[in-house]
Amino acid sequence: MFYHSKELQFKARVSRPDPRFARLLLEQFGGGNGELAAAMQYFVQAFACHNPYPDKYDMLMDIATEELGHLEIVGATIQMLLTGVNANLKDAAERNDVFGEEFAKDDFIHSAFAVNPQFGVLTGGGPRLTDSNGAPWQGSYVNANGDLTVDLRSNIAAESRAKIVYEYLMQFTDDPDVLATLNFLMTREVAHFQQFEAALDTIRPNFPPGVLQSDPRYSNLYSNHSIGTEARGPWNEGVSSGLGEEWQYVENPYQQVLDTDGLTALEPKGTERTVASVRSADKKLSKVRSGEIRKASSKREGLQWCDYDTSQQKSSSVRRRRPVEQQ
C-alpha cells in the first residue's frame, strides 16, 4: 500500500509566474522521458522480480515511488508557474481580460497561451498529462521485458534521457527557485542511474543481455557499409568490451556475403568461443535462470503476494472507546 505525505520531497518554489516555461516543463510531467513514465516503468518491471529477486523488487518499488514524488514536484511547479490563470478564467461573468489588467494584450503570457491554449481551454490553468506539445501520455513509453539485465539497462538509458532533458530545461529559465528544483530533480536522475548500474553489476553473468549467448561467427564482425573515409576506433579494432574478442574489420561486406554463402559458411575468428561452446553455455545459463524463477514460484495453489507480520502490535489511529459506566 502507498502513503502520501503532503510535504514535497524537495521545497519546490518559483519566483514569478511563467506560463511559457510551464509548457516546457510539461515534458517532464507527461512526456516520454518524464517522471510518470519512469515511475510506471519501474513499477511494472518490479512485478517479475517479486519472487526470484526480492531485493531488486524492493529497489524498483522504492525508486518508482520516489519518481511519483518527483511527478508531484513537477506538477506543483507547473501549477505555481501558472499562478493567477485559474482565478481569472473563473471570472466569466465580467468577461474581463483573462490575465488581468496588469498584462497587456501583447504580453508574453498571451503569446504563450496562443501557442498552447490547453492551459486555458482544457485545464483551466493547471497541468495536463501531456508532453510540451500536447501529446497525451501513453503506456508505450514503458519498457518492461521481464529480464532484469534488459530492464536495468533500459532504466539506465531512461535516467540518462531524463537527466539531459532537465539539463536542457535549465537553459530556458533564469528563475533561481525553479533552477534549484530542476537541479535537484536532475541530480536524482544521476543517483538512480548509479543505483541501477550497481544492481546490474550484482547479476553475473549479465552480458550479453538476456540468457542466450551470441554466435561467435558474427559477434565480433564490423562491416564497413560506408563509402568514403574509414573511421577506426575501439568499436571496430582491438578487443571488444563485453566478450573480449578481437574485432574483425570487414572491408567489403558484400564480397564476404558472396564468399560465405550468405555468412552461413563463415568460421569464427578472433575468439576462443565456438558454436558448440556457446550452445553449452546457453543450456547452462538457461537452467540457472529458469531454476531461480521456478524455485521462487514453485507453489501453484493458495498463492499470496506477501506475508503479514503480526508478531508486533502497532498503534492504530482507530482506538476502541471504553463503554461509559452507567450512573
QUIJOSUL-V359229 format. One record per helix or strand of 3 or more residues. SS is the DSSP state (hx for helix, st for strand). FROM is the first residue (numbers start at 1). LEN is the number of residues. If there is no record, write none. Layout:
# QUIJOSUL-V359229
SS FROM LEN
SS FROM LEN
This chain:
# QUIJOSUL-V359229
hx 19 7
hx 27 4
hx 35 13
hx 54 28
hx 85 6
hx 108 8
hx 118 4
hx 139 3
hx 148 25
hx 176 26
st 221 3
st 248 3
hx 253 7
hx 275 22
